[in-house]
Amino acid sequence: MDANWVLFIGRHTLETAFLVAAPILIVCIIVGLLVSLFQAVTSLKDMTLSMVPKLFAVGITAVIFGGWMLEVVLRFTNEIFSYIQNYGS
């Protein structure tokens, strides 16, 4: 195992992590901006007002994209195990 192989595995791991986390992070950012804009317009300063919509949106996003996220993680896990198997033989 050389340095290029380790860098490839590390890059592949980070790409998969970003790909899996992207839908939830994007939805959380959008909802956070919308709630902040609403709070600025209405002069509301309640901290729970920003947390509840984000939690609800993240839950809905996890339900919608959960199957796809699981497929990506399982595909990545199978690839890693096949790399380990090929390296061991």
Rosetta blueprint (number, residue, H / E / L):
1 M L
2 D L
3 A H
4 N H
5 W H
6 V H
7 L H
8 F H
9 I H
10 G H
11 R H
12 H H
13 T H
14 L H
15 E H
16 T H
17 A H
18 F H
19 L H
20 V H
21 A H
22 A H
23 P H
24 I H
25 L H
26 I H
27 V H
28 C H
29 I H
30 I H
31 V H
32 G H
33 L H
34 L H
35 V H
36 S H
37 L H
38 F H
39 Q H
40 A H
41 V H
42 T H
43 S L
44 L L
45 K L
46 D L
47 M H
48 T H
49 L H
50 S H
51 M H
52 V H
53 P H
54 K H
55 L H
56 F H
57 A H
58 V H
59 G H
60 I H
61 T H
62 A H
63 V H
64 I H
65 F H
66 G H
67 G H
68 W H
69 M H
70 L H
71 E H
72 V H
73 V H
74 L H
75 R H
76 F H
77 T H
78 N H
79 E H
80 I H
81 F H
82 S H
83 Y H
84 I H
85 Q H
86 N H
87 Y H
88 G H
89 S L
